[in-house]
Amino acid sequence: MKKCLLAAPACLLLTLTLSACADSNPGPDPTDTYYNPAIDGAVDQQIAQSTAEAAQSLKLLNLTERARGPAPAPELDVSRVPSDLLVKVTEINWSGPVEPLVEELANKAGYGFTPPMHRPTTPVLVTMSSTQTTVAHALEDIGLQVDKQATIIVDPNKKTVALRYDDEDQHIDARSAAPRHGAAGKHRGRRPAAPAGGPGGPGGAPGAGPAGGPGGY
């Protein structure tokens, strides 16, 4: 009977010891290896959708910019270009005002250069780096660069290359409309011309006018 009474506390002590050991060494957290295919699939789908929308937005933006920009120039028809404009230019490396470059290309083709009547306050700049090109192709490239700022006019009949800035007409019109104060003063003091029909009209003096017109002024 005493053995049973002693054995019971021993069993109880062993149980408490095992329980304490179990509490001091917890097992791995099951959430570390938790995997839910539904949630992960939804996240992947959302990322893919956002990427597709971003790509579509860039595509639409590109199309919009192309629509706003000028239409691409047609390719130069070499068969219709005079042979003197197809002179080869070995190398062009230029970054600066457009006028000296156009003049140099005109001289290269044996053409005369007609400078603009008006030059803008800020020079129109172009950049060209090309090898083994022709005068015609170089002028075409320059024309595309100065679009809406200047115009290059090539006249094969007169063999001239002219450069005109797009605001040149406005300045010419402004000069034409301006009152010419000096012109009125220029004619002051001139005697009126003798009336037609008789040599040596009133106040006329032979030899005062053009040769062969007695009495003229």
Residue frames as a rotation matrix with the C-alpha (Angstrom) as fourth column:
MET 1
0.566 0.824 0.000 0.00
0.824 -0.566 0.000 0.00
0.000 0.000 -1.000 0.00
LYS 2
0.416 -0.504 -0.757 2.84
0.134 -0.789 0.599 2.36
-0.900 -0.351 -0.260 0.73
LYS 3
-0.601 -0.669 0.436 4.28
0.514 0.094 0.853 1.66
-0.612 0.737 0.287 -2.73
CYS 4
-0.027 0.678 0.735 1.16
0.972 -0.153 0.178 2.92
0.233 0.719 -0.655 -4.42
LEU 5
0.827 0.348 -0.443 1.11
0.481 -0.845 0.233 6.11
-0.293 -0.406 -0.866 -2.39
LEU 6
0.042 -0.894 -0.446 4.72
0.071 -0.443 0.894 6.79
-0.997 -0.069 0.045 -3.28
ALA 7
-0.552 -0.267 0.790 4.26
0.733 0.296 0.613 5.95
-0.397 0.917 0.033 -6.91
ALA 8
0.441 0.839 0.319 1.45
0.895 -0.387 -0.221 8.45
-0.062 0.383 -0.922 -7.45
PRO 9
0.720 -0.224 -0.657 3.49
-0.038 -0.958 0.285 11.58
-0.693 -0.180 -0.698 -6.60
ALA 10
-0.374 -0.917 0.138 6.28
0.087 0.113 0.990 10.30
-0.923 0.383 0.038 -8.81
CYS 11
-0.286 0.369 0.884 3.93
0.941 0.281 0.188 9.94
-0.179 0.886 -0.428 -11.76
LEU 12
0.769 0.625 -0.134 2.53
0.606 -0.780 -0.157 13.40
-0.203 0.040 -0.978 -11.15
LEU 13
0.340 -0.739 -0.582 6.00
-0.129 -0.649 0.750 14.91
-0.932 -0.180 -0.316 -11.02
LEU 14
-0.586 -0.559 0.587 6.94
0.448 0.380 0.809 13.24
-0.675 0.737 0.028 -14.31
THR 15
0.159 0.749 0.643 3.83
0.986 -0.093 -0.136 14.61
-0.043 0.656 -0.753 -16.00
LEU 16
0.859 0.148 -0.490 4.53
0.225 -0.969 0.102 18.17
-0.459 -0.198 -0.866 -14.85
THR 17
-0.071 -0.976 -0.207 8.14
-0.042 -0.204 0.978 17.92
-0.997 0.078 -0.027 -16.02
LEU 18
-0.528 -0.071 0.846 7.14
0.766 0.390 0.510 16.76
-0.367 0.918 -0.151 -19.47
SER 19
0.556 0.797 0.236 4.52
0.830 -0.517 -0.208 19.52
-0.044 0.312 -0.949 -19.72
ALA 20
0.629 -0.388 -0.674 7.10
-0.014 -0.872 0.489 22.16
-0.777 -0.298 -0.555 -18.80
CYS 21
-0.478 -0.847 0.232 9.51
0.192 0.157 0.969 20.88
-0.857 0.507 0.088 -21.45
ALA 22
-0.189 0.498 0.847 6.79
0.975 0.198 0.101 20.96
-0.117 0.845 -0.523 -24.04
ASP 23
0.814 0.551 -0.185 5.92
0.540 -0.834 -0.110 24.58
-0.215 -0.010 -0.976 -23.21
SER 24
0.356 -0.748 -0.560 9.56
-0.104 -0.627 0.772 25.77
-0.929 -0.216 -0.301 -23.32
ASN 25
-0.787 -0.615 0.052 10.16
-0.045 0.140 0.989 24.42
-0.616 0.776 -0.138 -26.90
PRO 26
0.263 0.950 -0.168 7.22
-0.295 -0.087 -0.952 25.49
-0.919 0.300 0.257 -29.10
GLY 27
0.003 -0.176 0.984 6.95
0.756 0.645 0.113 23.98
-0.655 0.744 0.135 -32.56
PRO 28
-0.900 -0.384 0.208 7.28
0.414 -0.599 0.686 25.92
-0.139 0.703 0.698 -35.83
ASP 29
-0.409 0.756 -0.511 4.70
-0.309 -0.642 -0.702 28.62
-0.859 -0.129 0.496 -36.64
PRO 30
-0.155 0.383 0.911 2.26
0.719 0.676 -0.162 27.14
-0.678 0.630 -0.380 -39.13
THR 31
0.793 0.510 -0.335 1.71
0.175 -0.716 -0.676 30.58
-0.584 0.477 -0.657 -40.70
ASP 32
-0.063 -0.894 -0.444 5.32
-0.482 -0.362 0.798 30.57
-0.874 0.265 -0.408 -41.97
THR 33
-0.930 -0.279 0.237 4.46
0.026 0.595 0.804 27.93
-0.365 0.754 -0.546 -44.51
TYR 34
-0.027 0.998 0.051 0.89
0.279 0.056 -0.959 29.07
-0.960 -0.012 -0.280 -45.11
TYR 35
-0.960 -0.247 -0.129 -0.06
-0.066 -0.249 0.966 29.20
-0.271 0.937 0.223 -48.77
ASN 36
0.019 0.998 0.051 -3.38
0.191 0.047 -0.980 30.22
-0.981 0.029 -0.190 -50.25
PRO 37
-0.629 -0.327 0.705 -3.49
0.707 0.137 0.694 29.76
-0.324 0.935 0.145 -54.03
ALA 38
0.338 0.852 0.400 -6.57
0.934 -0.355 -0.035 31.94
0.112 0.386 -0.916 -54.37
ILE 39
0.787 -0.066 -0.613 -4.98
0.204 -0.910 0.361 35.03
-0.581 -0.409 -0.703 -52.75
ASP 40
-0.245 -0.964 -0.102 -1.64
0.107 -0.131 0.986 34.64
-0.964 0.230 0.135 -54.55
GLY 41
-0.418 0.153 0.895 -3.40
0.891 0.261 0.371 34.18
-0.177 0.953 -0.246 -57.87
ALA 42
0.683 0.728 0.060 -5.45
0.730 -0.677 -0.099 37.35
-0.032 0.111 -0.993 -57.34
VAL 43
0.482 -0.598 -0.641 -2.29
-0.004 -0.733 0.680 39.35
-0.876 -0.325 -0.355 -56.56
ASP 44
-0.558 -0.721 0.411 -0.54
0.381 0.217 0.899 38.06
-0.737 0.658 0.153 -59.68
GLN 45
-0.042 0.639 0.768 -3.57
0.999 0.006 0.049 38.90
0.026 0.769 -0.639 -61.78
GLN 46
0.835 0.356 -0.418 -3.71
0.421 -0.904 0.071 42.45
-0.353 -0.235 -0.906 -60.38
ILE 47
0.023 -0.918 -0.397 0.00
-0.032 -0.397 0.917 43.01
-0.999 -0.008 -0.039 -61.14
ALA 48
-0.610 -0.233 0.757 -0.42
0.670 0.359 0.650 41.71
-0.423 0.904 -0.063 -64.68
GLN 49
0.376 0.841 0.389 -3.44
0.926 -0.354 -0.130 43.95
0.029 0.409 -0.912 -65.25
SER 50
0.717 -0.165 -0.677 -1.59
0.130 -0.923 0.362 47.04
-0.685 -0.347 -0.640 -63.98
THR 51
-0.384 -0.923 0.033 1.35
0.129 -0.018 0.992 46.29
-0.915 0.385 0.126 -66.26
ALA 52
-0.392 0.313 0.865 -0.93
0.911 0.261 0.319 45.87
-0.126 0.913 -0.388 -69.26
GLU 53
0.708 0.701 -0.082 -2.74
0.693 -0.713 -0.111 49.15
-0.136 0.022 -0.990 -68.50
ALA 54
0.358 -0.663 -0.657 0.58
-0.033 -0.712 0.701 51.00
-0.933 -0.229 -0.277 -68.20
ALA 55
-0.645 -0.610 0.461 1.76
0.396 0.249 0.884 49.61
-0.654 0.752 0.081 -71.53
GLN 56
0.007 0.746 0.666 -1.52
0.999 -0.033 0.026 50.57
0.041 0.666 -0.745 -73.18
SER 57
0.772 0.256 -0.581 -1.25
0.379 -0.920 0.098 54.11
-0.510 -0.296 -0.808 -71.78
LEU 58
-0.165 -0.916 -0.365 2.25
-0.053 -0.361 0.931 54.48
-0.985 0.172 0.011 -73.23
LYS 59
-0.609 -0.007 0.794 1.01
0.730 0.388 0.563 53.20
-0.312 0.922 -0.231 -76.58
LEU 60
0.464 0.855 0.233 -1.87
0.886 -0.445 -0.131 55.68
-0.009 0.267 -0.964 -76.64
LEU 61
0.569 -0.331 -0.753 0.48
0.096 -0.883 0.460 58.50
-0.816 -0.334 -0.471 -75.64
ASN 62
-0.541 -0.825 0.161 2.81
0.210 0.053 0.976 57.60
-0.814 0.562 0.144 -78.49
LEU 63
-0.316 0.515 0.797 -0.05
0.949 0.168 0.267 57.58
0.004 0.840 -0.542 -80.98
THR 64
0.717 0.606 -0.345 -1.26
0.631 -0.774 -0.049 60.94
-0.297 -0.183 -0.937 -79.68
GLU 65
0.154 -0.750 -0.643 2.16
-0.045 -0.655 0.754 62.52
-0.987 -0.087 -0.134 -80.09
ARG 66
-0.728 -0.412 0.548 2.45
0.475 0.275 0.836 61.13
-0.495 0.869 -0.005 -83.61
ALA 67
0.122 0.861 0.494 -0.98
0.992 -0.124 -0.029 62.51
0.036 0.494 -0.869 -84.46
ARG 68
0.749 0.141 -0.648 -0.01
0.317 -0.934 0.163 65.95
-0.582 -0.327 -0.744 -83.17
GLY 69
-0.196 -0.942 -0.273 3.29
0.045 -0.287 0.957 66.00
-0.980 0.175 0.098 -85.03
PRO 70
0.038 0.159 -0.986 3.74
-0.895 -0.433 -0.105 66.76
-0.444 0.887 0.126 -88.73
ALA 71
0.924 0.314 0.219 3.15
-0.171 0.850 -0.498 64.06
-0.343 0.423 0.839 -91.27
PRO 72
0.103 -0.950 0.296 6.33
0.269 0.313 0.911 62.25
-0.958 -0.015 0.288 -92.31
ALA 73
0.116 -0.139 -0.983 7.88
-0.785 -0.620 -0.005 63.68
-0.609 0.772 -0.181 -95.44
PRO 74
0.970 0.216 0.107 7.75
-0.102 0.769 -0.631 61.48
-0.219 0.601 0.768 -98.53
GLU 75
0.262 -0.925 0.277 10.99
0.483 0.374 0.792 59.84
-0.836 -0.074 0.544 -99.53
LEU 76
0.049 -0.336 -0.941 13.09
-0.564 -0.786 0.252 61.88
-0.824 0.519 -0.228 -101.93
ASP 77
0.815 0.256 0.520 12.54
0.286 0.604 -0.744 60.79
-0.505 0.755 0.419 -105.53
VAL 78
-0.079 -0.971 -0.226 16.09
0.090 -0.233 0.968 60.78
-0.993 0.056 0.106 -106.84
SER 79
-0.292 -0.027 0.956 14.93
0.897 0.338 0.284 60.21
-0.331 0.941 -0.074 -110.42
ARG 80
0.605 0.605 0.518 13.38
0.736 -0.672 -0.075 63.70
0.303 0.427 -0.852 -110.47
VAL 81
0.700 -0.434 -0.567 16.35
0.172 -0.669 0.724 65.48
-0.693 -0.604 -0.394 -108.87
PRO 82
0.874 -0.440 -0.204 18.77
-0.383 -0.368 -0.847 67.31
0.298 0.819 -0.490 -111.20
SER 83
0.623 -0.670 -0.403 22.16
0.573 0.742 -0.348 65.67
0.532 -0.014 0.847 -111.41
ASP 84
-0.223 -0.775 0.591 23.98
0.036 -0.613 -0.789 68.73
0.974 -0.155 0.165 -110.05
LEU 85
0.201 0.358 0.912 22.03
-0.888 -0.327 0.324 68.38
0.414 -0.874 0.252 -106.80
LEU 86
0.989 0.114 -0.092 23.14
-0.078 0.939 0.334 64.77
0.124 -0.323 0.938 -106.49
VAL 87
0.170 -0.983 0.074 26.75
-0.393 -0.136 -0.909 65.79
0.904 0.126 -0.409 -106.00
LYS 88
0.449 -0.057 -0.892 28.30
0.625 0.733 0.268 63.65
0.639 -0.677 0.365 -103.28
VAL 89
0.417 -0.336 0.844 29.22
-0.687 -0.725 0.051 65.23
0.595 -0.601 -0.533 -99.97
THR 90
-0.253 -0.625 -0.739 31.87
-0.022 0.767 -0.641 63.16
0.967 -0.146 -0.208 -98.24
GLU 91
-0.370 0.071 -0.926 31.21
0.894 0.299 -0.334 64.32
0.253 -0.952 -0.174 -94.69
ILE 92
-0.040 0.404 0.914 29.07
-0.102 -0.912 0.398 66.87
0.994 -0.077 0.078 -92.87
ASN 93
-0.179 0.009 -0.984 29.56
0.955 0.241 -0.171 67.68
0.236 -0.970 -0.052 -89.20
TRP 94
-0.658 0.041 0.752 27.65
0.065 -0.992 0.111 70.82
0.751 0.122 0.649 -88.35
SER 95
0.042 0.695 -0.718 25.91
0.991 0.060 0.116 72.24
0.124 -0.716 -0.687 -85.32
GLY 96
-0.729 -0.295 -0.618 24.99
0.395 -0.918 -0.028 75.90
-0.560 -0.265 0.785 -85.59
PRO 97
-0.134 0.703 -0.699 22.98
-0.456 -0.670 -0.586 78.45
-0.880 0.240 0.410 -87.62
VAL 98
0.373 0.406 0.834 21.22
0.442 0.713 -0.545 77.10
-0.816 0.572 0.087 -90.67
GLU 99
0.897 0.138 -0.421 22.24
-0.239 -0.649 -0.722 79.83
-0.372 0.748 -0.549 -93.13
PRO 100
0.025 -0.954 -0.299 25.99
-0.919 -0.140 0.369 79.10
-0.394 0.265 -0.880 -93.49
LEU 101
-0.475 -0.180 0.861 25.32
-0.049 0.983 0.179 75.40
-0.878 0.043 -0.476 -94.00
VAL 102
0.544 0.736 0.402 22.71
0.436 0.161 -0.885 76.00
-0.717 0.657 -0.233 -96.71
GLU 103
0.747 -0.325 -0.580 25.04
-0.591 -0.724 -0.356 78.43
-0.304 0.608 -0.733 -98.48
GLU 104
-0.318 -0.928 0.196 27.89
-0.736 0.372 0.566 75.93
-0.598 0.036 -0.801 -98.38
LEU 105
-0.239 0.306 0.922 25.69
0.349 0.913 -0.212 73.19
-0.906 0.271 -0.324 -99.86
ALA 106
0.830 0.540 -0.136 24.49
0.108 -0.397 -0.912 75.53
-0.547 0.742 -0.388 -102.60
ASN 107
0.358 -0.792 -0.494 28.08
-0.887 -0.454 0.086 76.32
-0.293 0.407 -0.865 -103.53
LYS 108
-0.428 -0.509 0.747 28.87
-0.321 0.858 0.400 72.60
-0.845 -0.069 -0.531 -103.51
ALA 109
0.135 0.590 0.796 26.23
0.630 0.569 -0.529 72.05
-0.765 0.573 -0.295 -106.20
GLY 110
-0.779 -0.463 0.422 27.36
0.621 -0.475 0.624 75.08
-0.088 0.748 0.658 -108.21
TYR 111
0.220 0.924 0.312 24.20
0.850 -0.339 0.403 77.01
0.478 0.176 -0.860 -107.31
GLY 112
-0.573 -0.298 0.764 23.93
-0.025 -0.925 -0.380 80.61
0.819 -0.237 0.522 -106.22
PHE 113
-0.441 0.387 -0.810 22.70
0.892 0.290 -0.347 81.36
0.100 -0.875 -0.473 -102.71
THR 114
-0.177 0.497 0.849 19.95
0.077 -0.853 0.516 83.90
0.981 0.156 0.113 -102.06
PRO 115
-0.899 -0.213 -0.383 20.15
0.379 0.062 -0.923 85.06
0.220 -0.975 0.024 -98.44
PRO 116
0.048 0.965 -0.257 17.01
0.995 -0.023 0.100 85.99
0.091 -0.260 -0.961 -96.49
MET 117
-0.061 0.026 0.998 15.89
0.261 -0.964 0.042 89.61
0.963 0.263 0.052 -96.41
HIS 118
0.338 0.206 0.918 15.17
-0.793 -0.462 0.396 89.37
0.506 -0.863 0.007 -92.70
ARG 119
-0.395 -0.507 -0.766 16.91
0.094 0.807 -0.583 87.35
0.914 -0.302 -0.271 -90.02
PRO 120
0.682 0.701 -0.209 15.28
0.250 0.045 0.967 86.47
0.687 -0.712 -0.145 -86.68
THR 121
0.513 -0.462 0.724 16.72
-0.788 -0.587 0.184 87.73
0.340 -0.665 -0.665 -83.43
THR 122
0.182 -0.404 0.896 17.45
-0.569 0.700 0.431 84.17
-0.802 -0.589 -0.103 -82.32
PRO 123
-0.454 -0.408 -0.792 19.27
-0.891 0.232 0.391 82.15
0.024 0.883 -0.469 -85.00
VAL 124
0.762 0.647 0.017 17.62
-0.642 0.759 -0.110 78.99
-0.084 0.073 0.994 -86.27
LEU 125
-0.231 -0.922 0.310 19.97
-0.896 0.326 0.302 76.14
-0.380 -0.208 -0.901 -85.41
VAL 126
0.807 0.376 -0.456 20.46
-0.528 0.806 -0.269 72.77
0.266 0.458 0.848 -87.07
THR 127
0.004 -0.789 0.614 22.60
-0.727 0.419 0.544 69.74
-0.687 -0.449 -0.572 -86.35
MET 128
0.883 0.243 -0.402 23.86
-0.463 0.590 -0.662 67.36
0.076 0.770 0.633 -89.00
SER 129
-0.172 -0.911 0.376 26.33
-0.742 0.371 0.559 64.52
-0.648 -0.182 -0.739 -88.90
SER 130
0.815 0.508 0.280 26.38
-0.142 0.643 -0.753 62.54
-0.562 0.573 0.596 -92.12
THR 131
-0.383 -0.922 -0.057 28.78
-0.389 0.104 0.915 60.82
-0.838 0.372 -0.399 -94.47
GLN 132
-0.961 -0.100 0.258 28.52
0.182 0.475 0.861 59.94
-0.209 0.874 -0.438 -98.14
THR 133
0.040 0.996 -0.082 25.31
0.584 -0.090 -0.807 61.87
-0.810 -0.016 -0.586 -98.72
THR 134
-0.329 -0.080 0.941 24.19
0.896 -0.341 0.284 64.20
0.298 0.937 0.184 -101.52
VAL 135
-0.993 -0.016 0.116 23.41
-0.007 -0.981 -0.195 67.90
0.117 -0.195 0.974 -101.60
ALA 136
-0.308 0.951 -0.003 19.74
-0.407 -0.129 0.904 67.13
0.860 0.280 0.427 -102.22
HIS 137
0.226 0.383 -0.896 19.47
0.568 0.695 0.440 64.74
0.791 -0.609 -0.061 -99.27
ALA 138
-0.639 -0.519 -0.568 21.32
0.764 -0.344 -0.546 67.16
0.088 -0.783 0.616 -97.01
LEU 139
-0.892 0.364 0.269 19.00
-0.319 -0.927 0.199 70.03
0.322 0.092 0.942 -97.96
GLU 140
0.019 0.932 -0.362 16.01
-0.122 0.362 0.924 67.76
0.992 0.026 0.120 -97.37
ASP 141
-0.056 -0.122 -0.991 17.29
0.877 0.469 -0.108 66.88
0.478 -0.875 0.081 -93.90
ILE 142
-0.932 -0.314 -0.184 17.84
0.363 -0.828 -0.427 70.55
-0.018 -0.464 0.886 -93.08
GLY 143
-0.607 0.763 0.220 14.36
-0.402 -0.534 0.744 71.40
0.685 0.364 0.631 -94.33
LEU 144
0.209 0.676 -0.706 12.83
0.371 0.613 0.697 68.87
0.905 -0.408 -0.122 -91.94
GLN 145
-0.355 -0.427 -0.832 14.80
0.922 -0.010 -0.388 70.31
0.157 -0.904 0.397 -89.01
VAL 146
-0.970 -0.067 -0.233 13.77
0.113 -0.975 -0.190 73.92
-0.215 -0.210 0.954 -89.65
ASP 147
-0.456 0.874 0.169 10.12
0.639 0.189 0.746 73.07
0.620 0.448 -0.644 -90.32
LYS 148
0.574 0.799 -0.179 7.79
0.761 -0.440 0.476 75.91
0.302 -0.410 -0.861 -89.20
GLN 149
0.395 -0.491 -0.777 10.82
0.420 -0.655 0.628 78.19
-0.817 -0.574 -0.053 -88.81
ALA 150
-0.232 -0.518 -0.824 12.31
-0.610 -0.582 0.538 78.53
-0.758 0.627 -0.180 -92.27
THR 151
0.786 0.475 0.396 11.90
0.063 0.575 -0.816 77.34
-0.615 0.666 0.422 -95.86
ILE 152
-0.411 -0.911 -0.046 14.57
-0.106 -0.003 0.994 76.27
-0.906 0.413 -0.095 -98.33
ILE 153
0.731 0.660 -0.174 13.65
-0.178 -0.061 -0.982 77.04
-0.658 0.749 0.073 -101.95
VAL 154
-0.405 -0.845 0.350 15.64
0.139 0.321 0.937 75.28
-0.904 0.428 -0.012 -104.67
ASP 155
0.672 0.564 -0.480 15.20
-0.353 -0.326 -0.877 76.57
-0.652 0.758 -0.020 -108.22
PRO 156
0.083 -0.680 0.729 16.95
0.538 0.646 0.541 74.26
-0.839 0.347 0.420 -110.71
ASN 157
0.628 0.196 0.753 16.08
0.772 -0.279 -0.572 76.57
0.098 0.940 -0.326 -113.63
LYS 158
0.840 -0.317 0.441 17.83
-0.278 -0.948 -0.152 79.57
0.466 0.005 -0.885 -112.11
LYS 159
0.194 -0.763 -0.617 20.29
0.558 0.603 -0.570 77.34
0.807 -0.233 0.543 -110.25
THR 160
-0.405 -0.244 0.881 19.69
-0.510 -0.739 -0.440 79.11
0.758 -0.628 0.175 -106.97
VAL 161
-0.175 0.345 -0.922 19.03
0.786 0.612 0.080 78.06
0.592 -0.711 -0.379 -103.40
ALA 162
-0.289 0.186 0.939 17.12
-0.319 -0.943 0.089 80.56
0.903 -0.274 0.332 -101.27
LEU 163
-0.594 0.111 -0.797 16.53
0.746 0.446 -0.495 80.59
0.300 -0.888 -0.348 -97.54
ARG 164
-0.360 0.560 0.746 13.50
-0.303 -0.827 0.474 82.36
0.882 -0.056 0.467 -96.15
TYR 165
-0.988 0.079 -0.135 12.36
0.151 0.265 -0.952 82.52
-0.039 -0.961 -0.273 -92.55
ASP 166
-0.411 0.908 0.080 8.67
0.863 0.360 0.356 81.97
0.295 0.215 -0.931 -91.98
ASP 167
0.341 0.551 -0.762 8.14
0.758 -0.641 -0.125 85.32
-0.557 -0.535 -0.636 -90.24
GLU 168
-0.706 -0.708 -0.007 9.92
0.553 -0.558 0.619 87.24
-0.442 0.433 0.786 -93.02
ASP 169
-0.415 0.620 0.666 6.70
0.673 -0.284 0.683 88.18
0.612 0.732 -0.299 -94.83
GLN 170
0.566 0.652 -0.505 5.34
0.819 -0.374 0.435 89.80
0.095 -0.660 -0.746 -91.67
HIS 171
-0.009 -0.652 -0.758 8.40
0.554 -0.634 0.540 92.02
-0.833 -0.415 0.367 -91.37
ILE 172
-0.844 -0.273 0.461 8.25
0.533 -0.349 0.771 92.96
-0.050 0.897 0.440 -95.05
ASP 173
0.025 0.940 0.341 4.56
0.771 -0.236 0.592 93.89
0.636 0.248 -0.731 -94.74
ALA 174
0.537 0.149 -0.831 5.32
0.766 -0.499 0.405 95.94
-0.354 -0.854 -0.382 -91.63
ARG 175
-0.500 -0.782 -0.372 8.02
0.470 -0.606 0.642 97.87
-0.727 0.147 0.670 -93.46
SER 176
-0.716 0.273 0.642 5.71
0.602 -0.222 0.767 98.47
0.352 0.936 -0.005 -96.44
ALA 177
0.328 0.944 -0.024 2.92
0.790 -0.261 0.555 99.78
0.518 -0.201 -0.831 -94.21
ALA 178
0.013 -0.375 -0.927 5.21
0.838 -0.501 0.215 102.13
-0.545 -0.779 0.308 -92.27
PRO 179
0.936 0.349 -0.047 4.84
0.278 -0.815 -0.509 105.82
-0.215 0.463 -0.860 -93.29
ARG 180
0.074 -0.929 0.362 7.77
0.991 0.028 -0.130 107.12
0.110 0.368 0.923 -95.27
HIS 181
0.703 0.197 -0.683 8.42
0.426 -0.886 0.182 110.49
-0.570 -0.419 -0.707 -93.67
GLY 182
-0.243 -0.904 -0.353 11.63
0.115 -0.388 0.914 111.03
-0.963 0.181 0.198 -95.59
ALA 183
-0.442 0.096 0.892 9.95
0.873 0.275 0.403 110.48
-0.207 0.957 -0.206 -98.94
ALA 184
0.653 0.749 0.113 7.76
0.757 -0.640 -0.133 113.56
-0.027 0.173 -0.985 -98.57
GLY 185
0.598 -0.495 -0.630 10.72
-0.026 -0.798 0.602 115.75
-0.801 -0.344 -0.490 -97.70
LYS 186
-0.339 -0.787 0.516 12.66
0.514 0.305 0.802 114.43
-0.788 0.537 0.301 -100.63
HIS 187
-0.160 0.370 0.915 10.24
0.975 -0.084 0.204 115.96
0.153 0.925 -0.347 -103.12
ARG 188
0.650 0.393 -0.651 10.06
0.544 -0.838 0.037 119.38
-0.531 -0.378 -0.758 -101.47
GLY 189
0.092 -0.615 -0.783 11.44
-0.212 -0.781 0.588 122.25
-0.973 0.112 -0.203 -103.52
ARG 190
-0.689 -0.292 0.663 11.10
0.529 0.422 0.736 120.50
-0.495 0.858 -0.137 -106.86
ARG 191
-0.594 0.470 -0.653 9.52
-0.615 -0.788 -0.008 122.62
-0.519 0.397 0.757 -109.50
PRO 192
0.298 0.775 0.557 6.48
-0.079 0.602 -0.795 121.17
-0.951 0.193 0.241 -111.26
ALA 193
-0.513 -0.464 0.722 7.00
0.613 0.391 0.687 119.71
-0.601 0.795 0.084 -114.69
ALA 194
-0.774 0.204 -0.600 6.19
-0.475 -0.813 0.337 121.88
-0.418 0.546 0.726 -117.67
PRO 195
0.220 0.931 0.293 2.77
-0.307 0.351 -0.885 121.20
-0.926 0.105 0.363 -119.17
ALA 196
-0.413 -0.340 0.845 2.78
0.572 0.625 0.531 119.05
-0.708 0.703 -0.064 -122.26
GLY 197
0.535 0.682 0.499 2.15
0.784 -0.180 -0.594 120.55
-0.315 0.709 -0.631 -125.65
GLY 198
0.901 -0.221 0.373 4.74
0.035 -0.821 -0.570 123.32
0.433 0.527 -0.732 -125.92
PRO 199
0.103 -0.937 -0.334 8.46
0.860 0.252 -0.443 123.59
0.499 -0.242 0.832 -125.49
GLY 200
-0.835 -0.533 0.136 9.58
0.381 -0.739 -0.556 126.01
0.396 -0.413 0.820 -122.88
GLY 201
0.202 0.976 -0.085 6.32
0.680 -0.078 0.729 126.18
0.704 -0.205 -0.679 -120.95
PRO 202
0.697 0.127 0.706 5.79
-0.275 -0.862 0.426 128.64
0.663 -0.491 -0.566 -118.16
GLY 203
0.641 -0.518 0.567 8.87
-0.694 -0.076 0.716 128.79
-0.328 -0.852 -0.408 -116.09
GLY 204
0.901 -0.283 0.330 10.53
0.348 0.924 -0.160 126.23
-0.260 0.259 0.930 -118.32
ALA 205
0.392 -0.854 -0.342 14.23
-0.752 -0.512 0.416 126.31
-0.530 0.094 -0.843 -118.93
PRO 206
0.826 -0.081 -0.557 15.68
-0.383 0.643 -0.663 124.32
0.412 0.761 0.500 -121.82
GLY 207
-0.032 -0.905 -0.424 18.19
-0.209 0.421 -0.883 121.76
0.977 0.061 -0.202 -120.78
ALA 208
-0.298 -0.071 0.952 17.02
-0.936 -0.176 -0.306 121.56
0.189 -0.982 -0.014 -117.18
GLY 209
0.529 0.593 0.607 15.40
-0.683 0.722 -0.109 118.18
-0.503 -0.357 0.787 -117.62
PRO 210
0.255 -0.400 0.880 16.25
0.285 0.901 0.327 114.90
-0.924 0.167 0.343 -119.31
ALA 211
-0.721 -0.608 -0.333 18.14
-0.167 -0.314 0.935 115.07
-0.672 0.730 0.125 -122.60
GLY 212
-0.909 0.355 0.218 15.93
0.318 0.253 0.914 115.60
0.270 0.900 -0.343 -125.63
GLY 213
0.055 0.977 -0.206 13.10
0.954 0.010 0.299 117.09
0.294 -0.213 -0.932 -123.61
PRO 214
-0.754 -0.382 0.535 13.32
0.278 -0.923 -0.267 120.82
0.595 -0.053 0.802 -123.65
GLY 215
-0.278 0.644 0.713 11.54
-0.693 -0.648 0.315 122.43
0.665 -0.407 0.626 -120.82
GLY 216
0.536 0.504 -0.677 11.23
0.045 0.784 0.619 119.12
0.843 -0.362 0.398 -118.96
TYR 217
0.117 -0.451 0.885 12.25
-0.947 -0.318 -0.036 118.48
0.298 -0.834 -0.465 -115.33
